[in-house]
Amino acid sequence: MSSNQYLAAVGTYSAAEEPGVYTVGVDTSAEKMELLDEVVAGPDPTFVASHPSGEFLYAAVRTEAEGTIKAYDVDWGSGQLEETDSAPSGSLSPCHCSVDPSGEFLFVAHYTGGAVSMLRLTDDGGVTAPADVVQHTGSSVHPERQRAPHPHSISPGPAGRFVYVPDLGTDEILVYEVDRDAGSLSPYASVDVQEGAGPRHLCFGPDGEHVYLINELDSTVVAFDLHDDGTLSRQSVTSTLPDGFAGDNKTAEIAVHPSGDYLFASNRGHDSIATLTTQADELRCLAHTPCDGQWPRHFSLSPDGRHLFVENRDSDQIVGFDVDEQFGTITRNESELAVPQPVCLAWVPEPGSTHSEIV
């Protein structure tokens, strides 16, 4: 398999009886995307996560009463998915999931349920009932969006000792220590974000010393120093929007370039990808590139950092961009694929290779 060829999985908003999880072959040298397989997963399998082995895939499905995690075997060569297992997610409306770097656990954030959970994974890729569910409490200042806690994502730290949970409803990042023997999440620390910010997603710098948080409600990015003990200290903050923009906007995804010199952030409403520099320990917005579609709910950098793929939910498309590795700017290329309401793209590492998802 060429170093320019990748396999990706896509989660979508979909009706319970319609295909909702897709696999896509991506050839960056030919600027080509190809739909390989599609499966019916249930209502709104919005977020997907790959096992580090590349052999398994997990989808967070918003079934009624309690969410469901679906497990799939992945044939990397053909992209074929085979459902092998399922388990309750632990609470209402799972909106994000991630796999522990060791491949032992799946972590799930539940927006409506206001909880996070931890599920053990079996050696053959199966998923068990939640080993732990932690309910969040609290609220913040937004009269509609922050009446209750809303954990929006859950991401393992670089060493896997801690997981980090931005809570849109309480304007906090909650840090949990992972107890591998007990299969539990122990509250460890909390970090306040400015009132009304609405923390959504975060990513880790490649040096393991920085964390970058995107806030949905006030369209900002905050940089933190990440300390050896897992705690965070605030460094700087900047807007994701150009000066003078007066329209409605909600940010969505954030990712750091493998060089560590640039960040990318998506604006829904302004419908753009913002490029920010992280150099000199100060966030600064460099450019805003139209996403060539509507409502960029998610995007992913290719594992080599040379390309960026945007999931435009409201225009039913995934579009590709080239990344200028020197300046961090992005340019639309010929890659495009029609997918109904795409909301997440996760890279599936080739078994035995170094391809991995950038989070």
Secondary structure, 3 states (H helix, E strand, C coil): CCCCEEEEEEEECCCCCCEEEEEEEEECCCCEEEEEEEEECCCCCCEEEECCCCCEEEEEECCCCCCEEEEEEECCCCCCEEEEEEEECCCCCEEEEEECCCCCEEEEEECCCCEEEEEEECCCCCEEEEEEEEECCCCCCCCCCCCCCCECCCEECCCCCEEEEEECCCCEEEEEEEECCCCEEEEEEEEECCCCCCEEEEEECCCCCEEEEEECCCCEEEEEEECCCCCEEEEEEEECCCCCCCCCCEEEEEEECCCCCEEEEEEECCCEEEEEECHHHCCEEEEEEECCCCCEEEEEECCCCCEEEEEEHHHCEEEEEEECCCCCCEEEEEEEEECCCEEEEEEECCCCCCCCCCC
